């Protein structure tokens, strides 16, 4: 089993969301369900990018690295260079 760092995109909001999980499919389902939180504002989230790591610590560290960029341009470069 691995851990993922992922980037979601909503065309309705024209926004990206960065997260980490050990089950990417289940996590996307949660983002698309009725819940409270940032991703509840839209129901069209799609996975645009993901990376697999051996440990939760590595995945979370990568998530924090990407979030610290605070740069849509850098996120899009990461997505489109893959």
C-alpha positions in Angstrom: 0.0 0.0 0.0 1.2 3.5 -0.8 0.3 7.1 0.0 -0.6 9.7 -2.6 -0.1 13.4 -2.9 -2.7 14.6 -5.4 -4.0 17.7 -7.1 -7.7 18.1 -8.0 -9.2 20.7 -10.3 -12.7 22.2 -10.5 -13.6 23.9 -13.8 -16.7 25.4 -12.1 -14.4 27.2 -9.6 -11.3 27.3 -11.8 -9.3 26.2 -8.7 -6.9 23.6 -7.7 -6.9 21.6 -4.5 -3.8 19.8 -3.1 -4.1 16.9 -0.7 -2.7 13.5 0.4 -4.3 10.1 1.1 -3.7 6.4 1.2 -6.8 5.7 -1.1 -7.1 8.1 -4.0 -10.5 6.8 -5.3 -12.2 6.9 -1.9 -10.8 10.4 -1.2 -12.1 11.7 -4.5 -15.5 10.2 -3.7 -15.4 12.1 -0.4 -14.6 15.4 -2.1 -17.5 14.9 -4.5 -20.0 13.9 -1.7 -22.1 16.3 0.4 -19.7 17.5 3.1 -18.4 20.6 4.7 -15.1 22.1 3.6 -13.3 23.7 0.7 -14.2 21.2 -1.9 -17.9 21.1 -1.0 -18.4 24.2 -3.1 -18.2 22.3 -6.4 -19.0 18.7 -7.5 -16.8 18.5 -10.6 -13.4 17.8 -9.0 -11.1 15.7 -11.1 -7.6 14.3 -10.3 -5.2 16.2 -12.5 -2.0 14.9 -10.9 -0.8 12.4 -8.3 2.5 11.0 -6.9 2.9 7.8 -5.0 5.0 7.5 -1.9 6.0 4.7 0.4 5.1 6.5 3.6 2.4 8.9 4.8 5.1 11.3 6.0 6.6 11.5 2.5 3.2 12.2 0.9 2.3 14.8 3.5 5.7 16.5 3.1 5.2 16.7 -0.6 1.7 18.1 -0.1 3.0 20.8 2.2 5.8 21.6 -0.3 3.3 22.2 -3.1 1.0 24.2 -0.9 3.8 26.5 0.1 4.4 27.4 -3.5 1.1 29.4 -3.4 1.6 29.5 -7.2 -1.0 28.4 -9.8 1.7 28.7 -12.4 4.0 26.2 -10.6 1.2 23.8 -10.0 0.2 23.9 -13.7 3.8 23.4 -14.7 4.0 20.3 -12.4 0.7 18.9 -13.9 1.6 19.5 -17.5 5.2 18.4 -17.3 4.2 14.9 -16.2 
